Amino acid sequence: MRRSRLVKDHLVAYGLLSPAIAVFVVFFFVPAAYLLYISFFHWGVLSSATTFVGLENFRRLFAQPLFWHSLATTGYYTLVMIPATTLLSLGIALVLREAVTARRGGVWRAAVFLPHVTPVVATSIIWVWIFNPQFGLANFVLTSLHLPALGWLGTTQWALPAVMIDSLWHSLGLYVIVFLAGLANVPRDLVEVAQLDGARRQRIFYRIIWPLLSPTTFFVVILATVNSWQAFSQIYTMTGGPHGGAGGPAFSTTTDALLVYQTAFSYYHFSLAAAMAFVLFAIILTLTLVQKWISNRLVFYR
């Protein structure tokens, strides 16, 4: 009787999950499997003829200096974005939690989250104007502070930092909301007891709040890692877009995701782009597993 009830519960559960599972299979597993399939062929979208080449596409990929350059650029982008988004979003979340009254809390949360729901392409075009070296707002602020004006998107030194600023502004609201949700689960009685014992704010944060926020921090780091390695829209729009030159100047903003797009839809090397996309997927999966392994030792679950 108990076994039949358990089987029935499992069937009901899988029945309720079946629409989501079907969507996941159709739009993720099937395309991913087909992507891996065409990476072993010389495949063209305008031709029905395919030739099996084995690992030739991967060999060509690893022999390209631009691919390794894009890996380094994406790695640098990710290493900057992860701590920047994590620390800034946590700081803003702490300020909102402590300084905002309950009546106005929803307004401030909406204001912080609003950039994240704005269209990436539209806001990136605005940031192109902000970073214009002749009449942009960024250089106006710098010159007003008696600082030298910068070339921003027109220079190899400042193009990627300019894209990072746009990405940080656009994504920060999501991470702030996640941290606010994590802070809401921190028991206030623990904080109040520590305050009654005379503990300072810094000690309360490092000894109580930070350990209890470790699962939320781990989630934010994973999310920021995946989003950083898949960065595309801001870079494509701000560094050329459909007018050409995306990823410039001098490939200084060419990331893996952008190189996959250009290889497939600008040069029509779809098999090579498929191999590149699979390598990108393997890198993201490896980083996620490594972070999961680290979290098992550092993340504290109540």
ABEGO torsion letter per residue (X at the ends): XAAAAAAAAAAAAAAAAAAAAAAAAAAAAAAAAAAAAAAABBBBAABABBBBAEAAAAAAAAABAAAAAAAAAAAAAAAAAAAAAAAAAAAAAAAAAAABBAAAAAAAAAAAAAAAABBAAAAAAAAAAAABAAABAAAAAAAAAGBBBBAEAABAAAAAAAAAAAAAAAAAAAAAAAAAAAAAABBAAAAAAAAAAGBBAAAAAAAAAAAAAAAAAAAAAAAAAAAAAABAAAAAAAAGEAAEGBGOBGGAABBAAAAAAAAAAAAGBAAAAAAAAAAAAAAAAAAAAAAAAAAAAABBBX
